[in-house]
Amino acid sequence: MQCRNGCAACCIAASISSPIPGLPQGKPAGMPCPQLLPDLRCALFGRPERPAVCSELLPEPEMCGDSREHALGYLGRLERATAPKS
């Protein structure tokens, strides 16, 4: 499966616990990645600075569904379900 153009749900909904350019402490869930370009593409795509979690997260029908809204909701629920208890 290919990523949907103009989606970027994984660049917004997902948290990143490793350092990334512009966010040395990582990125919280729900915050757009600072590497997200205005056209919703990743400025680090294909570069070694891209976090492993981003490279390893592959689009799948269950996660992406048929819309950006579905993907944002799915990833948001996954983040909440796997968040450490405080």
C-alpha positions as CSV (number, residue, x, y, z in Angstrom):
1,M,0.0,0.0,0.0
2,Q,1.2,3.5,-0.8
3,C,0.7,6.6,1.4
4,R,-2.2,8.8,0.5
5,N,-1.2,12.2,-0.8
6,G,-2.1,15.0,1.5
7,C,-2.7,12.8,4.5
8,A,0.3,13.1,6.9
9,A,-1.7,11.5,9.7
10,C,1.3,9.6,10.9
11,C,3.3,12.9,11.0
12,I,0.7,14.4,13.3
13,A,-1.0,11.8,15.4
14,A,2.0,9.6,16.3
15,S,4.4,10.4,19.0
16,I,8.2,10.1,18.4
17,S,10.3,9.3,21.5
18,S,13.7,9.7,19.8
19,P,15.3,13.0,19.0
20,I,14.5,14.6,15.7
21,P,15.8,17.8,14.1
22,G,14.1,20.6,15.9
23,L,12.8,18.4,18.8
24,P,15.7,16.9,20.7
25,Q,13.2,15.4,23.2
26,G,11.0,13.8,20.5
27,K,7.5,14.8,19.4
28,P,4.3,14.4,21.4
29,A,1.3,12.8,19.9
30,G,-1.1,15.2,18.1
31,M,1.7,17.8,17.3
32,P,2.6,18.2,13.7
33,C,6.2,17.2,13.1
34,P,8.4,20.2,12.4
35,Q,9.7,18.4,9.3
36,L,6.2,18.3,7.8
37,L,6.2,20.5,4.7
38,P,3.3,22.8,3.7
39,D,2.3,20.2,1.1
40,L,2.2,17.5,3.9
41,R,5.3,15.7,2.8
42,C,8.2,14.9,5.0
43,A,11.4,17.0,4.6
44,L,13.4,14.1,6.0
45,F,12.0,11.3,3.8
46,G,14.8,9.1,2.5
47,R,17.4,10.9,4.7
48,P,19.5,9.3,7.5
49,E,18.1,11.9,10.0
50,R,14.6,10.5,9.6
51,P,13.6,8.7,12.8
52,A,13.5,4.9,12.6
53,V,10.0,4.8,13.9
54,C,8.9,6.9,10.9
55,S,10.7,4.7,8.4
56,E,9.3,1.5,10.0
57,L,5.7,2.7,10.1
58,L,4.2,1.4,6.9
59,P,0.7,2.2,5.6
60,E,-1.8,-0.5,6.0
61,P,-5.5,-0.6,5.1
62,E,-6.6,-0.9,8.7
63,M,-4.6,2.1,9.8
64,C,-5.2,4.3,6.8
65,G,-8.8,3.4,6.0
66,D,-10.4,5.4,3.3
67,S,-9.6,8.9,4.5
68,R,-7.2,11.1,6.4
69,E,-9.7,11.5,9.2
70,H,-9.8,7.7,9.6
71,A,-6.0,7.5,9.8
72,L,-5.9,10.4,12.3
73,G,-8.5,8.7,14.5
74,Y,-6.9,5.3,14.3
75,L,-3.5,6.5,15.2
76,G,-4.9,8.7,18.0
77,R,-6.7,5.8,19.5
78,L,-3.5,3.7,19.2
79,E,-1.4,6.4,20.9
80,R,-3.9,6.6,23.8
81,A,-4.1,2.8,24.2
82,T,-0.3,2.5,24.4
83,A,0.6,5.7,26.4
84,P,2.4,5.2,29.7
85,K,0.1,5.5,32.7
86,S,0.9,8.5,34.8
